[in-house]
Amino acid sequence: MTTSRAVFITGAAAGIGRATALTFARKGYVVGGYDIDETGLKALADEIDALGGRSRVGHLDVTDADEMSTRIGEFAAFAGDRLDVLVNNAGILRSGRFEELDLAGHHREIDINVKGVVNGLHAAFPYLRRTPDALVVNLSSASAIYGQAELATYSATKFFIRGITEALDIEWSRHGIRVIAMWPLFVQTAMTDDLHTGTTDSLGIRLSAQDVADAILAAAEPSWLRRALHQVHFPVGAQTKALVLGSRFSPGWLTRLINKKLAHF
């Protein structure tokens, strides 16, 4: 039975998921990369092979609870009946004024960003519980600091991620499972190629997928101080850190005003 640590990543074919898969592969993890983009997954597997790593990739629609359960079970068996890290990365982002976006699209965003994460958490729990010092990494966002104009539904889904992360980190601590959330601002990926909002005009898109992947790995292997403080939320990038810090000391009316100004409303 292998003793290598194992990481399961949703939305792994491109962007943050792909960068995270390659980053963990370089650290010797057995990588499970899953996505609906099977062509992208094949390229990912080839690149991990070229690094001398081990991987298993496969189709996964995160909104399908049965497929999620099957894929996680298959990967855990492949990795030696263990799951050290679950990265709930799959997500979509749609921008625009709420009432001008079609309702089906709002529902799709909720299905992937919220229900997909719930499906992953529920399916992975038995394998996380039997793996010492297991970790869940949920991709939240700086948009969980305050509701974002022109990203209303996306922002709301990230508030959900914030809440479920905090709750499960408490619940699952008795099983030795740590649950954390990554909080990047806007990241230069295909998801933001056509993103135009007042806030992106104000703040720009400064983070790369690799920036987030590096932050995920650092959070997965924390310093003694971070472990002692039991850090749950990990802002990524100087802008997000400044926004998070400011929100802690800013009264509600001022936080709203700042977000309104940034969004050009």
C-alpha positions, 0 to 999 in steps of 0.5 A: 500500500502506498504511503504517499499523500493524496490530493483530490482536486475538482475543476482540475483541467485548467486555471487554479485547479490545474496549477494546484494539481501540478504544484502538489505533484511536484511535492510528491502527492498522488494527484486526483484531477477531475473535471468535465473537460476530459481533453484538459485532464489528459494534458494534465495527466501527461504533464504530471507523468513528465514530472515523474508523479502519479495521477488519476484523472477522470470526468466529474460533474460536481453537481452529480452527487452519485458521480462525485461519490464514485470518483472520490471512492475510486481515487481513494482506492487508487491512492491506497485507501486514503485522502489527505487533501480535498480541494473543492475548486470547481466553480463558475462566475457570471457578471452583470446586473442581477435582473439582467442575467437569466434565472437558469444561469443563477441556478447553475452558479448555485448548483456548481459553486454551492451544491458541488461543494456540498457533494464533495464534502459529503462524499469525501468525509469517510476517506478524510476521517480515516486519513490522519491529519486530513485537510479540506480546502474550499475555494472562497473569495474576497467577494465573501467579505461584502456582497459584490455588485454585478457579482451578486449570486457568485458573491453569495455562493462564496458567503456559503463557502465561508459559512460551511468552512467555519462550521465543519472546521469545528464539527470535524475537528474531533475527527482530526480533519482541518477545514480551511478556505482560500480567499483570492481576489480576482485571478487571471484565468479563463473564468475572468477573461471576459469579466468586466465589472466596476470592481475589476476596473478599480482593482484590476486582476493581479493574481495568477493561478500559480499564486493561488496554488502556492497559497493552497500548498502553504496552507496545507503545510502550515507553519507552526504559528499558523497551526497554533493559531488554527487559521481557517481563512487564508487571504491570497495576495496583498489586496485581499489581505488589506481588504480583509484587515480593513473589514475587521475594523471598519463599521458596516456603513463604511464597508458598504460605502467603500464597496459601492465606490469600488463598484462605481455605483 
